[in-house]
Amino acid sequence: MTTAIAALTDDHCRALAKVAERPRRHDRLVVDLSDDLPGAGATDRGAEALVWLDAHGLASGPSSALGVWQLTSRGRAMLGQVQSRVGGQ
C-alpha cells in the first residue's frame, strides 16, 4: 500500500521548506506527509521540498496527471520508525 501525497496546505509547504533546508529533520517531514494532504507543490518552496524528498528516496512522483506523490518503501519504513518513537513517548 502506498501513501499518496496529493496536495499541501501553505503551512505544510512552509514546514517542508524548513525540512528541505535541514535534512536531519527528515523524519518530521515523513510524519507530515503520512496522510493525504489538500495542494502539492502549491508554492515554489513546497515543490522544492517534494523534489528533496524524491532526491533522498523518500517519495516519488508525480505518478499521474493529477500530480499525486507517493512515499517509497523507504519513506514508509521511516514513517513507521517515527510513529513508533512518537507513540512510545
For each residue, the residues with C-beta under 8 A, 3 or more apart:
1:
2: 70 71 76
3: 33 34 35 36 70 71 75 76 79
4: 36 68 69 70
5: 8 33 36 37 40 50 59 61 68 69 70 71
6: 36 37 38 40 66 67 68 69
7: 36 37 38 39 40 42 67
8: 5 12 13 16 37 38 39 40 41 42 46
9: 12 13 37 38 39 42
10: 13 14 39 42 43
11: 14 15
12: 8 9 15 16 32 37 46
13: 8 9 10 16 17 39 42 43 45 46 49
14: 10 11 17 18 45
15: 11 12 18 19 28 29 32
16: 8 12 13 19 20 29 32 45 46 49 50 52
17: 13 14 20 21 45 46 48 49
18: 14 15 21 22 25
19: 15 16 22 23 25 26 28 29 32 49 52
20: 16 17 23 29 45 48 49 52
21: 17 18
22: 18 19 25
23: 19 20 26 52 56
24:
25: 18 19 22 28 29
26: 19 23 29 30 56 58 78
27: 30 31 78 81 82 85
28: 15 19 25 31 32 82
29: 15 16 19 20 25 26 32 33 49 53 58
30: 26 27 33 34 58 71 75 78 79 82
31: 27 28 34 79 82 83 86
32: 12 15 16 19 28 29 37
33: 3 5 29 30 37 53 59 69 71 75
34: 3 30 31 71 79 83
35: 3
36: 3 4 5 6 7
37: 5 6 7 8 9 12 32 33 40
38: 6 7 8 9
39: 7 8 9 10 13 42 46
40: 5 6 7 8 37 46 50 61 62 67 68 69
41: 8 46 47 50 67
42: 7 8 9 10 13 39 46
43: 10 13 46 47
44: 47 48
45: 13 14 16 17 20 48 49
46: 8 12 13 16 17 39 40 41 42 43 49 50
47: 41 43 44 50 51
48: 17 20 44 45 51 52
49: 13 16 17 19 20 29 45 46 52 53
50: 5 16 40 41 46 47 53 54 59 61 69
51: 47 48 54 55
52: 16 19 20 23 48 49 55 56
53: 29 33 49 50 56 58 59 69 75
54: 50 51 57 58 59 60 61 69
55: 51 52
56: 23 26 52 53
57: 54 72 74 75
58: 26 29 30 53 54 71 72 74 75 78
59: 5 33 50 53 54 69 70 71 72 75
60: 54 63 69 70 72
61: 5 40 50 54 67 68 69 70
62: 40 66 67 68 69
63: 60 68 69 70
64: 67 68
65:
66: 6 62
67: 6 7 40 41 61 62 64
68: 4 5 6 40 61 62 63 64
69: 4 5 6 33 40 50 53 54 59 60 61 62 63
70: 2 3 4 5 59 60 61 63
71: 2 3 5 30 33 34 58 59 75 76 79
72: 57 58 59 60 75 76
73: 76 77
74: 57 58 77 78
75: 3 30 33 53 57 58 59 71 72 78 79
76: 2 3 71 72 73 79 80
77: 73 74 80 81
78: 26 27 30 58 74 75 81 82
79: 3 30 31 34 71 75 76 82 83
80: 76 77 83 84
81: 27 77 78 84 85
82: 27 28 30 31 78 79 85 86
83: 31 34 79 80 86 87
84: 80 81 87 88
85: 27 81 82 88 89
86: 31 82 83 89
87: 83 84
88: 84 85
89: 85 86
